Amino acid sequence: MISKHAYTWKIINALRAQITFSKYWTYIRVAGRVRRESQTIIGYIDGLPELTDPVIRLRLLATAMRGAVYKQFIFHGSASVVLTLNYVILLLGAVGAMVITFLREASTVGALILTSLVFAGSLLLLVMILTPYVRFVDVCTSHLDLNTPSSMYFYWRMLLFFFAVSLLLMAGALLDIPDMSRAPDMVFLIALFHVVAVLMVNIIIGITYYRERRRHSAPGPLDRIILGLLEVAYWSHWCRERRRWSYPRHIKALIAALERLGREAERFAVRRVPLWDITARRDARRIGVCLANEIRKHKASLAASSNGTDLEKISVEILKIVELWSDGSIKQLWEAAGEVTLAERVRRLAARLWPAIVLASMGFVLPLLPVFDNSQQAAQSVRITLVAAAVIALASGGVSVSERVNAVLDKSLPSE
């Protein structure tokens, strides 16, 4: 068993000697994050009775703690981008409310309603486009948690909340509610302040902590994949009790986590190779695909699991990859694998691009049909919706072409 304090504070005190700026408060902040991260990883390790090798346990803990230290000294790029975009949605809602208020005196009710619909449609389109990226950032900035899954939806819930507030502001301006007359101006200033503040904080972090980022290196991409597999193994083991394996949402969450790790594994080696080195990129891509296949092969087992014993076996199989990583023999997963053929690469690329290409093509072809000759507004609605669906399909890879087209036509075809 790993002590929950001795090893953690040994590393923290070693780091303390290297911190040269704002010694006291920086030490407290780094110590707090490392302690929280170490307690999470120790919980995973202690929850897996099959993980008995002390060397593996200590290496997993040290890797997680190194990542916790590094996170104190980096640009929080993806999270900052999502946070900024959330406030941009709030800005657009406030601008829409102010425009509606400005046009109230000289416009008809129909024109005001049309203006409101244009702003609301633009916000909805932006939210639809941002949702896959926001969900990806949520996953990257949080731990897999089947006990309280709502903790993995922080930025997505913030996105929906700001979208709802934006709609409320425009509705208040459209209905001329006296108590909300000053709300758009206040929300606009607050959102603008937060956008500037997020950008300034990231610039300050980048300048102040430059030396510390060079000194405390981040865990490698393979290390992050292994920590992700440790989480999946722990929650697979957790699902074997109290018939948790019978809840579809738990199995879906585990399969989705394996798919995300598989996508990360496909790219973990090729990202380090220069674009002009075709041979090395082909070999790196083969390594990534082999590792991704080893990870993804457990998805079918999870989907077909029918009792707690199946989940326990899957957890043990996933931990074998962790053990190979700790022993330094993980290379055997891809050394015996064959070359990734050109046909296989083209097939995977086509499977990713085809839905987006079809949706975008339908977005330009359908509005040209004679049925839309007398309804240009409906034609434009079809075009915008299908192009937005194409963008979402390209980003997420999970949009059904036929269902999306049928849904758009059912809503947009002009009535006789």
Buried (B, 14 or more C-beta within 10 A) or exposed (E): EBEEEEBBBEBBEEBBEEBEEEEEEBBEEBBEBBBEBBEBBBEBBBBBEEBEEEEBBBBBBBBBBBBBBBBBBBBBEBBBBBBBBBBBBBBBBBBBBBBBBEBBEEBEEEEBEEBBEEBBEBBBBBBBBBBBBBBBBBBEBEBBBBEEEEEBBBBBEBBBEBBEBBBBBBBBBBEEEEEBEEBBEEBBEBBBEBBEEBEEEBEEBBEEBEEBBEBBEBBEBBBBBBBBBBBBBBBBBBBBEEEBBEEEEBBEBBBBBBBBBBBBBBBBBBEEBEEEEEEBBBBBBBBBBBBBBBBBEBBEBBEEBEEBEBBBBBBBBBBBBBBBBBEEEBEEBBEEBEEBEEEEEEEEEEEEEEBBBBBBEBBEEBBEEEBBEEBEEBBEBBBBBBBBBBBBBBBBBEBEBEEBBEEBBEEBBEEE
